[in-house]
Amino acid sequence: MKTRVRQARLAAGMTQQQLAQAVRVSARTVISIEKEQYNPSLMLAYRLAQVFGTTVEELCCLKENLEAEELAYEKI
């Protein structure tokens, strides 16, 4: 799943470790989210959005991800 976590983290001047500590996960989890290898749970997405002062919808690119998913299903 595409997210804006990396962009938000860099804009906030945070390291992956600092963000991980702020949302109570491992740095590996943050790295995996940023590489689109792991989809955050709803609660983690909410915590991340709170840290950056944005919404889950915006941070997790929900509209874009939904459109991409719908296109993928149309091709099946």
Secondary structure by P-SEA (a helix, b strand, c coil): cccaaaaaaaaacccaaaaaaaacccaaaaaaaaaccccccaaaaaaaaaaaccccccccaaaaaaaaaaaaaaac
